[in-house]
Amino acid sequence: MKNVFAIVTLTALLSAGTAAAQDATTAAAAAPSTAAPAQVDNVEPAMPESDTALPNVELSADLLYKLTRAELEFKLGLWQGPYVTLMSIAQQTRDPRIAQRAAEMALAVKQGGEALAAIRLWRTLAPDSQQASQYFLAFAVLGDSLDEAEQVFSKNLREAAPGARPLLMFQMQQVLSRAKDKGAAFALLERALTPYLDMQEAHLVLAQGAFANGDGARAVREARQALALKPDSELAILTLAQVGSDAAAATTLLGAFLEANPEAREARAAYARLLIEQKQFAPARQQFLILLKAQPENLATLYALGVMSMQIEDVPAAEAYFKQFLAVQEKRPGDERDASKVLMILSQIAQERPDIDAALGWLEKVDPSDAPAFFSAGIGRAQLLARRGDLDASRKLLSSIKTEDAGEQTRIVLTEAQVLRDAGDGEGAYTVLESGVKRFPGSVDLLYDFALAAEKMKRLDVMEASLRRVIALAPDNHHAYNALGYAFAEHNIRLPEAHALITQALALAPADPFIMDSMGWVEFRMGNLEQAEQLLRRAHALRSDAEIALHLGEVLWQKGDQADAWTLWREVHAKEPGSIALKDMLMRLNLSL
């Protein structure tokens, strides 16, 4: 349930007030103590605070020279000299800005001990600085200096205006969540918040802290107390739903809350997500429809409705919502929400109609600045052009796609081979794959496809060499074992070896119906009709595939069960009237439909 209630991280409440705390916590993440330097993530320089309490220090030529030299040396990659210089100047001038800059230098080069020393000095020189306090607290908590941190937390809460205390509480829990000793951090949280238990926020923070500490029962009690203090609080109900362990109970809880508070948008969104998690897609869509009615141009809601409609197979509605998403986004040029997924989905919907021109049109709108999506769109356009019968245009487009990524280059080769194969040009596909394997000899995907193309061209030696290379490169690739074993069985050669290969494939993927089919076929070739029938019936029950049905039918025919065999073959003919495999089999058996 943790992912469903990501909203309970209090992002909205903290977004403006905890920037310094977040930067400080990130900076201190691996710099826990003053005993030794530690690794510290880079942080952006903090903005200077009000200069009302700054010392009156004359900027002499000597002072200006030292400051300038320190900055220049730091830009050249040096840090120790500049750091020492700034610390010395800060102590002499009592100017907190210089100590702050020394801290920033130490943080930038990931020197935890030096950073904390500078932050301590910064805080000493500017005791009322919230930035210095937040940075200090982050380092103190991560360094397990909880006693010292507790004094600061308690002082901040005590001296804060009543309206500012809730934000400070949430900041405190956020910083303490990074402590190594979770139990001690929660005990600190309890002590610091004891004077404020008449505030809903105190209980919410304790609920979050208990939940992070693994005490679900305590988290639930605190969340219930918060809700009792303010029954219409979305934050309280969301917290209670999050910390509970039962998704069904959380769903009921949120549903009841929404009956009493129908305007609670965040609670409704969380309720809808819970319904999705439980695969109740139609009720989830109804919740998103309520959200959309209140905010008709909310992009997140439009996208969710599109996805929900796809889940319940209401394709026209999905298409309408996705188109509305794009129309709204077009009116907001500064919106950074990615439209590529929506364009891809709309293209897929058009393909299944089928409307190849519309499908191409959607893919052509994918933004080139989104490199991965633009590449995938190019591949998709090439496939669609081939489906439309314009093979030359398809191959020309593929050749125009420029990429330095070896995986993407491999995908281009595989796509070109596929469009040639689909067009009936097996020899062309073989040539393209042969060239591709020479360029990328370590590509398992290329080798596998090349092997299948070689088998079609009756180049069994090339097929075997390629599949054995796949097995050497990827010993757990069950497809390679299966393909090689099945090829031997299909050509009725080296049957014991085929049996061993397919046995290995089954050991790697025992529930794969196609590997069961291969084993059934090799048993048939070896004359074991009973074993063949059992395997093929299991495979056919798992996957109603034409090739499996043909194999099972041939086994039944050989066993004398000709009526059931004809039933299977007629089903294949009804689904795939032009099946070449069916025609070849009937010709081999001297039969006709």
C-alpha positions in Angstrom: 0.0 0.0 0.0 3.0 2.3 0.3 3.1 3.3 -3.3 -0.6 4.0 -3.5 -0.3 6.7 -0.8 2.7 8.5 -1.9 0.8 11.7 -1.3 1.1 11.2 2.4 4.8 12.2 2.1 3.4 15.8 2.7 5.0 17.0 -0.5 2.5 19.8 -1.0 2.8 21.1 2.5 6.6 20.9 2.5 7.4 22.1 -1.0 8.0 25.7 -0.1 9.2 25.3 3.5 11.7 22.5 3.5 14.0 23.3 0.6 16.9 24.0 3.0 16.2 20.9 5.0 16.1 18.7 1.9 19.3 20.2 0.6 21.0 19.8 3.9 19.8 16.2 4.4 21.0 15.3 0.9 24.3 17.0 1.5 24.8 15.2 4.8 23.5 11.8 3.6 26.9 10.2 3.8 28.7 12.7 6.1 27.7 11.6 9.6 30.4 12.8 11.8 33.3 15.2 12.5 35.6 12.4 13.2 36.6 11.9 9.5 35.7 13.3 6.2 32.9 11.4 4.4 31.3 11.4 1.0 28.7 14.2 0.6 26.4 14.8 -2.4 26.7 18.1 -4.2 24.2 20.7 -3.2 23.2 24.1 -4.7 24.7 27.1 -2.7 22.2 28.4 -0.2 20.7 31.8 -0.8 22.1 34.4 1.6 19.7 35.4 4.4 18.9 38.9 5.6 22.0 40.9 6.3 20.5 42.9 9.2 22.8 41.2 11.8 25.9 41.1 9.7 29.1 42.6 11.2 30.4 45.9 10.0 33.7 44.9 8.4 35.7 47.0 6.1 36.5 45.3 2.8 40.2 46.0 2.7 42.4 45.3 -0.2 44.0 42.4 1.7 40.6 40.9 2.5 39.4 41.3 -1.0 42.6 39.7 -2.3 42.2 36.6 0.0 38.6 36.1 -0.9 39.2 36.5 -4.6 42.2 34.1 -4.5 40.2 31.5 -2.6 37.4 31.5 -5.2 39.9 31.3 -8.1 41.8 28.4 -6.6 38.6 26.6 -5.9 37.5 27.0 -9.5 40.9 25.5 -10.5 40.0 22.3 -8.5 41.7 23.1 -5.2 39.7 23.1 -2.0 41.8 22.8 1.1 43.6 26.1 0.8 40.5 28.1 -0.1 38.5 26.3 2.7 41.1 27.1 5.4 41.3 30.7 4.1 37.6 31.2 4.3 37.3 29.6 7.8 40.0 31.9 9.1 38.4 35.0 7.6 35.0 34.0 9.0 36.5 33.6 12.5 38.3 37.0 12.2 35.4 39.0 10.7 32.5 37.1 12.4 30.7 37.2 9.1 28.4 34.2 8.7 28.3 34.5 4.9 32.0 33.5 4.8 31.4 30.4 7.0 28.5 29.5 4.8 30.7 29.7 1.7 33.3 27.5 3.4 30.6 24.9 4.1 29.5 25.0 0.4 33.0 24.4 -0.7 33.4 21.4 1.6 30.0 20.0 0.5 30.9 20.5 -3.2 34.1 18.3 -2.8 32.2 15.8 -0.5 34.2 16.5 2.7 31.8 15.8 5.5 34.0 16.6 8.5 35.1 20.0 7.1 31.5 20.8 6.0 30.2 20.2 9.5 32.9 22.3 11.1 32.0 25.2 8.8 28.3 24.7 9.5 28.9 24.8 13.2 30.8 28.1 12.8 28.1 29.5 10.5 25.5 28.7 13.1 27.5 30.2 15.9 27.9 33.4 13.9 24.2 33.5 12.8 22.3 31.8 15.6 18.9 32.9 14.2 19.6 31.6 10.7 17.1 28.9 9.7 19.4 27.7 6.9 22.3 27.2 9.2 20.1 25.4 11.6 18.6 23.1 9.0 22.1 22.2 7.6 23.4 21.6 11.1 20.4 19.4 12.1 20.8 17.3 9.0 24.5 16.6 9.8 23.9 16.1 13.5 21.1 13.6 12.9 23.1 11.6 10.4 26.1 11.7 12.7 24.0 10.3 15.6 24.5 13.5 17.6 20.8 13.3 18.5 21.2 14.9 21.9 22.5 18.1 20.3 19.9 17.9 17.6 17.1 17.5 20.1 18.1 20.7 21.8 17.8 22.6 18.5 14.5 20.9 17.5 12.9 21.7 20.9 14.2 25.3 20.9 12.9 25.9 17.3 9.4 24.5 18.2 9.3 26.5 21.5 10.2 29.8 19.9 8.2 29.4 16.7 4.9 31.3 16.2 1.9 28.9 16.6 1.2 29.0 12.9 4.7 28.0 12.0 4.9 25.0 14.3 3.2 22.5 12.0 5.8 23.0 9.3 8.6 22.7 11.7 7.2 19.4 13.0 7.1 18.0 9.5 10.6 19.2 8.8 11.8 17.6 12.0 10.3 14.2 11.0 11.7 14.5 7.5 15.2 15.1 8.9 15.0 12.4 11.6 13.9 9.9 9.0 17.5 9.8 7.8 18.9 8.9 11.2 20.8 5.6 11.5 19.3 4.7 14.8 15.6 4.7 14.0 14.4 3.9 17.5 16.4 6.7 19.1 15.2 9.1 16.4 11.6 8.2 17.1 12.1 8.6 20.9 13.5 12.0 20.2 10.4 12.8 18.1 8.1 11.7 20.9 9.9 13.9 23.5 10.0 17.0 21.3 6.3 16.8 20.4 5.0 16.0 23.9 4.1 19.6 24.7 2.1 19.9 21.5 -0.2 16.8 21.5 -3.2 19.0 21.3 -2.2 19.7 17.7 -3.3 17.4 14.9 0.0 17.8 13.1 1.9 16.3 16.1 0.0 13.1 15.8 0.4 13.0 12.1 4.2 13.4 12.4 4.2 10.7 15.1 2.2 8.4 12.9 4.7 8.9 10.0 7.6 8.3 12.3 6.1 5.2 13.9 5.3 3.8 10.4 8.9 4.4 9.2 10.1 2.7 12.4 8.1 -0.4 11.7 5.5 0.1 14.5 2.3 -0.1 12.5 0.0 -0.4 15.5 1.4 2.9 17.0 1.1 4.6 13.6 -2.6 3.6 13.4 -3.3 4.9 16.9 -1.6 8.3 16.2 -3.3 8.7 12.8 -6.7 8.0 14.5 -6.0 10.6 17.1 -5.1 13.1 14.4 -8.4 12.3 12.6 -10.3 12.7 15.9 -8.9 16.2 16.4 -9.9 17.1 12.8 -12.4 14.7 11.3 -12.5 16.4 7.9 -8.7 16.3 7.4 -7.6 14.7 4.2 -4.0 14.5 5.5 -5.2 12.5 8.5 -7.4 10.1 6.5 -4.7 9.5 4.0 -2.2 8.9 6.7 -4.5 6.4 8.4 -5.1 4.6 5.1 -1.4 4.5 4.4 -0.2 3.1 7.8 -2.9 0.4 7.9 -1.9 -3.0 6.6 -5.2 -4.0 4.9 -5.9 -2.6 1.4 -9.6 -3.6 1.6 -10.0 -1.8 5.0 -8.3 1.3 3.6 -10.6 1.3 0.6 -13.6 1.2 2.9 -12.1 3.9 5.1 -11.6 6.2 2.2 -15.0 5.5 0.7 -16.7 6.4 4.0 -14.6 9.6 4.3 -15.6 10.6 0.8 -19.3 10.2 1.6 -18.9 12.8 4.3 -16.4 14.9 2.4 -17.2 14.7 -1.3 -14.9 17.6 -2.2 -11.8 15.9 -0.8 -9.8 15.6 -4.1 -6.6 14.0 -2.8 -8.5 11.4 -0.8 -10.6 10.6 -3.9 -7.5 10.2 -6.0 -5.9 7.9 -3.4 -9.2 6.0 -3.3 -9.2 5.5 -7.1 -5.6 4.3 -7.0 -6.5 1.7 -4.3 -9.3 0.5 -6.6 -6.9 0.2 -9.4 -4.5 -1.8 -7.2 -7.4 -4.2 -6.5 -8.2 -4.4 -10.2 -11.6 -2.7 -9.8 -11.1 -0.7 -12.9 -14.7 0.3 -13.6 -15.3 1.8 -10.1 -11.9 3.5 -10.3 -12.9 5.1 -13.6 -16.0 6.5 -11.9 -13.8 8.2 -9.2 -11.7 9.7 -11.9 -14.8 10.9 -13.7 -15.8 12.8 -10.5 -12.3 14.3 -10.3 -12.6 15.3 -14.0 -15.9 17.0 -13.5 -14.3 19.3 -10.9 -11.2 19.9 -13.0 -12.0 19.2 -16.6 -8.5 20.0 -17.8 -6.5 18.1 -15.3 -3.9 16.2 -17.3 -3.3 13.5 -14.7 -7.0 12.7 -14.5 -7.4 12.6 -18.3 -4.5 10.2 -18.6 -5.8 8.0 -15.8 -9.2 7.9 -17.4 -7.6 6.9 -20.7 -5.8 4.1 -19.1 -8.8 2.9 -17.1 -10.9 2.9 -20.3 -8.3 0.7 -22.0 -8.4 -1.7 -19.0 -12.2 -2.2 -19.3 -11.8 -2.3 -23.1 -13.8 0.9 -23.8 -11.4 1.9 -26.6 -13.5 4.8 -28.0 -13.6 6.4 -24.6 -9.9 5.9 -24.1 -9.2 7.5 -27.4 -11.3 10.5 -26.6 -9.6 11.0 -23.2 -6.1 10.8 -24.7 -7.0 13.2 -27.5 -8.4 15.6 -24.9 -5.1 15.2 -23.0 -3.2 16.4 -26.0 -5.6 19.2 -26.7 -5.2 20.5 -23.1 -1.4 20.2 -23.2 -1.2 22.1 -26.5 -2.7 25.1 -24.7 0.0 24.9 -22.1 3.3 25.2 -23.9 5.3 25.3 -20.7 3.9 22.0 -19.4 6.6 19.5 -19.1 4.3 16.4 -18.9 5.5 13.9 -21.4 3.0 13.3 -24.3 5.0 10.6 -26.0 3.2 7.7 -24.2 -0.2 9.2 -25.2 0.9 9.5 -28.8 2.1 5.9 -28.8 -1.1 4.6 -27.3 -3.2 6.6 -29.8 -1.1 5.1 -32.6 -1.7 1.6 -31.3 -5.4 2.2 -31.1 -5.4 3.4 -34.7 -3.4 0.4 -35.8 -5.9 -2.0 -34.3 -8.8 -0.4 -36.1 -6.9 -0.6 -38.5 -6.1 2.9 -39.7 -2.4 2.9 -40.8 -2.4 6.6 -41.9 -3.8 7.8 -38.5 -1.3 5.5 -36.7 1.5 7.1 -38.7 0.2 10.6 -38.0 0.3 10.1 -34.2 3.9 8.8 -34.3 5.0 11.7 -36.4 4.0 14.0 -33.6 6.5 12.5 -31.1 8.9 15.2 -30.0 12.5 14.7 -31.3 13.8 16.0 -28.0 12.5 12.9 -26.2 15.2 10.7 -27.7 14.0 7.3 -26.5 10.4 7.9 -27.5 11.5 9.4 -30.8 13.6 6.4 -31.6 10.7 4.0 -30.8 8.4 6.1 -32.9 10.8 5.9 -35.8 10.8 2.1 -35.6 7.0 2.0 -35.3 6.7 4.3 -38.4 8.9 2.0 -40.4 6.8 -1.0 -39.4 3.6 0.8 -40.4 5.0 1.8 -43.7 5.9 -1.8 -44.4 2.4 -2.9 -43.4 1.0 -0.4 -45.8 3.0 -2.1 -48.5 5.7 0.6 -48.9 8.7 -1.5 -48.2 11.2 0.9 -49.8 10.0 3.8 -47.7 10.2 1.6 -44.6 13.8 0.6 -45.2 14.7 4.2 -46.2 13.3 5.4 -42.9 15.2 2.8 -40.9 18.5 3.7 -42.6 17.9 7.4 -41.7 17.6 6.7 -38.0 20.9 7.8 -36.5 22.0 6.5 -33.1 25.2 5.7 -31.3 23.6 3.2 -29.0 24.5 -0.4 -29.9 21.2 -1.7 -28.6 19.2 0.7 -30.7 21.4 -0.1 -33.8 20.6 -3.8 -33.2 16.9 -3.1 -33.0 17.1 -1.3 -36.4 18.6 -4.4 -37.9 16.0 -6.7 -36.3 13.2 -4.4 -37.5 14.5 -4.3 -41.1 14.8 -8.1 -41.1 11.3 -8.4 -39.8 9.7 -6.2 -42.4 11.5 -8.1 -45.1 10.4 -11.4 -43.6 6.8 -10.2 -43.4 6.9 -9.2 -47.0 8.0 -12.7 -48.0 11.6 -11.8 -48.7 13.3 -14.5 -46.5 16.6 -14.2 -48.4 16.7 -10.5 -47.9 16.0 -10.9 -44.2 18.8 -13.5 -44.0 21.3 -11.1 -45.7 20.4 -8.2 -43.4 20.8 -10.4 -40.3 24.0 -11.9 -41.5 25.4 -8.4 -41.9 24.1 -7.5 -38.5 25.7 -10.4 -36.8 29.0 -9.4 -38.3 28.6 -5.9 -36.9 27.4 -7.1 -33.5 28.8 -10.6 -32.9 27.8 -10.5 -29.2 24.1 -9.7 -29.7 22.0 -12.6 -28.5 18.9 -11.2 -30.2 20.5 -10.9 -33.6 22.1 -14.4 -33.4 18.8 -15.9 -32.4 16.9 -14.3 -35.3 19.7 -15.1 -37.7 19.5 -18.7 -36.7 15.7 -18.8 -37.4 16.3 -17.1 -40.8 19.0 -19.6 -41.6 16.7 -22.5 -40.8 14.1 -21.1 -43.2 16.8 -20.9 -45.8 17.7 -24.6 -45.1 21.1 -23.5 -43.8 21.0 -25.9 -40.8 24.8 -25.6 -40.2 24.5 -21.8 -39.8 21.4 -22.2 -37.7 23.1 -24.6 -35.3 26.3 -22.6 -35.0 24.3 -19.4 -34.3 22.1 -21.1 -31.6 25.1 -22.7 -30.0 26.7 -19.3 -29.9 23.5 -18.0 -28.2 23.7 -20.8 -25.6 27.4 -20.0 -24.9 26.6 -16.3 -24.5 23.4 -16.8 -22.5 23.3 -20.3 -20.9 19.9 -19.6 -19.4 18.3 -18.7 -22.7 15.6 -21.4 -22.9 14.5 -20.2 -26.4 17.8 -21.2 -27.9 17.7 -24.8 -26.5 14.1 -25.1 -27.6 14.7 -23.8 -31.1 17.7 -26.0 -31.7 16.0 -29.1 -30.3 12.8 -28.4 -32.3 14.7 -27.9 -35.5 16.3 -31.3 -35.1 12.9 -32.9 -34.4 11.2 -31.0 -37.3 13.9 -32.4 -39.7 13.7 -35.8 -38.0 17.5 -35.9 -37.3 19.6 -36.3 -34.1 16.5 -37.0 -32.1 18.2 -38.1 -28.8 20.1 -34.8 -28.9 16.9 -32.9 -29.7 15.3 -34.6 -26.6 18.2 -33.5 -24.4 18.1 -29.9 -25.6 14.3 -29.6 -25.1 14.7 -31.2 -21.7 17.1 -28.4 -20.8 14.7 -25.8 -22.1 11.9 -27.3 -20.0 14.0 -27.2 -16.9 14.5 -23.5 -17.5 10.9 -22.7 -18.4 8.7 -25.6 -17.3 5.4 -23.8 -17.9 6.1 -22.7 -21.4 3.5 -24.3 -23.8 5.7 -23.9 -26.8 8.5 -25.9 -25.2 5.9 -28.5 -24.2 4.9 -28.6 -27.9 8.5 -29.1 -28.9 8.9 -32.0 -26.4 5.6 -33.5 -27.6 6.8 -33.3 -31.2 10.2 -34.9 -30.5 8.4 -37.7 -28.6 6.2 -38.2 -31.6 9.2 -38.3 -33.9 10.7 -41.0 -31.6 7.5 -43.0 -31.8 6.3 -42.3 -28.3 2.7 -41.5 -29.2 1.2 -41.6 -25.7 3.8 -39.3 -24.2 3.5 -37.0 -27.2 -0.3 -36.8 -26.9 -0.1 -36.0 -23.1 2.4 -33.2 -23.7 0.6 -31.7 -26.6 -2.8 -31.7 -24.9 -1.2 -29.8 -21.9 0.4 -27.3 -24.3 -2.8 -26.8 -26.2 -4.8 -26.3 -23.0 -2.3 -23.6 -22.0 -2.2 -21.9 -25.4 -4.6 -22.4 -28.3 -2.0 -22.0 -30.9 -2.3 -23.1 -34.5 1.0 -25.0 -34.6 0.3 -26.8 -31.4 -3.1 -27.8 -32.7 -1.6 -29.1 -35.9 1.0 -31.2 -34.0 -1.7 -32.6 -31.7 -3.9 -33.4 -34.6 -1.2 -35.3 -36.4 -0.4 -37.3 -33.3 -4.1 -38.2 -32.9 -4.3 -39.1 -36.6 -1.4 -41.5 -36.2 -3.1 -43.0 -33.2 -6.3 -43.6 -35.2 -8.4 -40.8 -33.6 -9.1 -39.2 -36.9 -12.3 -37.4 -35.9 -10.6 -35.4 -33.2 -7.7 -34.7 -35.5 -10.1 -33.3 -38.2 -11.8 -31.1 -35.5 -8.5 -29.5 -34.6 -7.4 -29.0 -38.2 -10.8 -27.4 -39.1 -10.4 -25.0 -36.2 -7.0 -24.0 -37.5 -8.4 -23.5 -41.0 -11.2 -21.3 -39.6 -8.8 -19.1 -37.7 -6.1 -19.0 -40.4 -7.5 -19.9 -43.8 -4.2 -19.4 -45.5 -2.1 -21.4 -43.1 0.9 -22.7 -45.0 1.8 -25.1 -42.1 -1.7 -26.7 -42.4 -1.4 -27.0 -46.2 2.1 -28.6 -45.9 0.9 -31.1 -43.3 -2.2 -32.1 -45.2 0.0 -32.6 -48.3 2.5 -34.7 -46.4 -0.4 -36.9 -45.2 -2.0 -36.9 -48.6 -5.2 -35.3 -47.2 -7.4 -32.4 -48.1 -10.0 -30.4 -46.3 
